[in-house]
């Protein structure tokens, strides 16, 4: 006895909200950002320099630690802000922060000896930041009340005993319908 299998259909591709795309992109950026710094520890001599109190050319101090924490905290907060800010503020903050992080990420290439490693890290980070910029820039807009959606049928206003004017002001020679009172025989909306 053979069992019947349901027919296979095409997979549904649901629309992902922009906020979720941005949060996912910032999360990906954070993983990459942290792992580039973590895997940097495997470079010969780096751990010895850290034990001597130096990271690249910088002395390890409270100022250095606070700066490093702030540079990681900003993308971390972008994950949260991308899901909680209102659309207009969300779009603006994502455009500004992603734009500022491109040159900041490029700093890793400055004076580095492992150009392939840092170059790949930079390219991957910039790809994610470009996705963030594109997603925020192309944020879907809702039509305003004064601009109906493209292709939407024109609907006359609901009559409530008064004639409601829709459209530009009447010009000389246009037929004007009374604005109050009962409909007249000249009223185009009986």
Secondary structure, 3 states (H helix, E strand, C coil): CCCCCCCCCCCCCCCCCHHHHHHHHHHHHHHHHHHHHHHHHHCCCHHHHHHCCEECCEECCHHHHHHHHHHHHHHHHHHHHHHHCCHHHHHHHHHHHHHHHHHHHHHHHCCCCCHHHHHHHHHHHHHHHHHHHHHHHCCCCCCCCCCCCCCCCCCCCCCCCCCCCCCCCCCCCCCCCCCCCCCCCCCCCC
